[in-house]
Amino acid sequence: MPRTLEGRRVIVTGGGVGIGLGIVRRFAAAGARVALTTHSRSADDVVAELADEGLDVLGLRFDATDSEQVTAAVDLLADRLGGLDVVVNNSGGLLARHTIAETSDVHWDAVWRVNVSSTFYVSRAALRHLGEGGRIINISSLAGSNGGGNGSAPYATAKAAVDGFARRSPRTASPSTRSPPS
């Protein structure tokens, strides 16, 4: 018997294309109440496409690299869903290939923000909405462990950072209550 996610409340960032859209489809087909975010496509277009497939989801377009937009979006979607059980941090991308020598500060910062900062911003905003047993799933890449292909150093570095972030549970990532060493 297939496992059901009936009634689970899920946000998937980067849910308008590719892997993110596939994740949205799977959660929705399993009975979850899903909200997707997108930056590269119209949220209305994605929601309509999924409705044509018989899937009922919410959608919102926003910039996952803007902390204030992220907080407002997560608050809005969590309110519309009646809380959160799962957050899938899928926003990210390579953006462009450049050798290290050719990588500008602007490109480095953009790759870092879309892959790492967005993961942090969404996780931080979601924590106050996640119920007992709630989960945050961070989507990374093999590039984070194998360095990726030619011209992908910023992306591989950012995905390694996402891997490191995922190893530390956001629920327990608080300052130590122990006294500092004397």
C-alpha positions in Angstrom: 0.0 0.0 0.0 1.5 3.4 -1.0 2.4 5.8 1.8 0.1 8.8 2.0 0.9 12.3 3.0 -2.7 13.3 3.3 -3.1 16.6 5.1 0.7 17.3 5.4 1.5 21.0 4.7 4.5 21.5 2.5 6.4 24.4 0.9 8.7 23.7 -2.0 11.0 26.6 -3.0 12.1 26.6 -6.6 9.0 24.6 -7.3 8.3 26.1 -10.7 10.7 24.1 -12.8 12.9 21.0 -13.0 13.5 19.0 -9.9 11.4 21.3 -7.7 8.4 20.9 -10.0 8.8 17.2 -9.8 8.9 17.4 -6.0 5.8 19.5 -6.0 4.0 16.9 -8.2 5.0 14.0 -5.9 3.9 15.6 -2.7 0.6 16.8 -4.2 -0.1 13.4 -5.7 0.5 11.8 -2.3 -2.2 14.0 -0.8 -0.1 16.8 0.7 -1.3 20.4 0.7 1.5 22.0 -1.3 2.6 25.6 -1.8 5.4 26.2 -4.3 7.6 29.3 -4.8 9.1 30.3 -8.1 11.3 33.0 -9.4 11.9 32.1 -13.0 8.2 31.5 -13.9 4.8 33.0 -13.2 3.4 31.2 -10.2 -0.1 31.5 -11.7 1.2 29.6 -14.9 2.7 26.8 -12.8 -0.5 26.5 -10.6 -2.6 26.3 -13.8 -0.4 23.7 -15.4 -0.6 21.6 -12.3 -4.4 22.1 -12.1 -4.6 20.7 -15.6 -3.0 17.6 -14.2 -5.5 17.4 -11.4 -3.2 18.7 -8.7 -4.3 21.5 -6.4 -1.4 23.7 -5.2 -0.8 27.2 -4.1 1.9 29.3 -5.8 3.8 32.4 -5.1 6.6 34.2 -7.0 9.3 35.8 -5.0 13.1 36.3 -4.7 14.6 33.7 -2.3 17.7 35.8 -2.0 15.8 38.6 -0.3 15.5 37.9 3.4 12.4 40.2 3.9 10.6 38.7 0.9 11.4 35.2 2.2 10.0 35.9 5.7 6.9 37.5 4.3 6.3 34.6 1.8 6.9 31.8 4.3 4.5 33.5 6.8 1.9 34.0 4.1 2.1 30.5 2.8 2.2 28.9 6.2 -0.9 30.9 7.1 -2.7 29.8 4.0 -1.7 26.1 4.6 -2.6 26.3 8.3 1.0 25.6 9.4 3.9 23.7 8.1 5.0 20.1 8.3 7.7 20.0 5.6 9.8 22.6 3.9 11.9 21.7 0.8 14.7 24.2 0.1 15.2 23.6 -3.6 16.0 27.1 -4.8 19.4 27.3 -6.4 21.4 27.0 -9.5 24.7 27.2 -11.3 23.9 30.5 -13.0 26.9 30.4 -15.4 30.2 28.6 -15.8 33.4 30.6 -15.3 37.0 29.7 -14.5 38.0 30.8 -11.0 40.2 33.5 -12.6 37.1 34.8 -14.6 34.7 34.6 -11.7 33.7 38.1 -10.7 32.7 39.1 -7.2 29.2 39.8 -8.5 28.9 36.2 -9.9 30.3 34.6 -6.7 27.9 36.6 -4.5 24.9 35.7 -6.8 25.6 32.0 -6.7 26.2 32.1 -3.0 22.9 34.0 -2.3 20.7 31.8 -4.5 22.1 28.5 -3.1 23.2 29.2 0.5 21.5 32.4 1.7 18.1 31.3 0.4 18.4 28.0 2.2 19.2 29.8 5.5 16.5 32.5 5.0 13.8 29.9 4.3 14.8 27.6 7.1 14.9 30.4 9.6 11.5 31.8 8.5 10.0 28.3 8.6 11.1 27.2 12.0 8.4 29.1 13.9 5.7 27.5 11.7 6.9 23.9 11.8 5.0 21.6 14.1 6.3 18.7 16.2 8.0 16.3 13.8 8.3 19.0 11.1 11.1 18.5 8.6 13.3 20.8 6.5 14.8 19.1 3.4 17.7 20.8 1.7 18.4 19.9 -1.9 22.1 20.0 -2.8 24.2 18.5 -5.5 27.0 16.0 -6.0 29.0 19.0 -7.0 29.2 19.8 -3.3 31.3 16.7 -2.7 33.0 16.1 -6.1 33.7 19.7 -7.1 31.4 19.6 -10.2 32.5 20.2 -13.7 34.8 22.8 -15.3 33.7 26.3 -14.4 31.5 25.4 -11.5 33.7 26.3 -8.5 31.3 28.9 -7.0 28.3 26.5 -7.4 30.3 23.5 -6.0 31.4 25.6 -3.0 27.9 26.8 -2.3 26.5 23.3 -2.5 29.2 22.1 0.0 28.0 24.9 2.3 24.4 23.7 1.9 25.6 20.2 2.8 27.3 21.5 5.9 24.2 23.5 6.9 22.0 20.4 6.6 24.3 18.5 8.9 23.4 20.9 11.7 19.7 20.6 12.7 18.2 24.1 12.6 16.1 23.2 15.7 19.2 22.6 17.7 21.5 25.2 16.2 21.5 27.5 19.1 24.3 28.9 21.2 25.6 26.5 23.8 24.2 26.9 27.4 27.6 25.8 28.8 29.8 28.4 30.4 32.8 29.5 28.2 36.1 28.0 29.2 38.1 30.0 31.7 
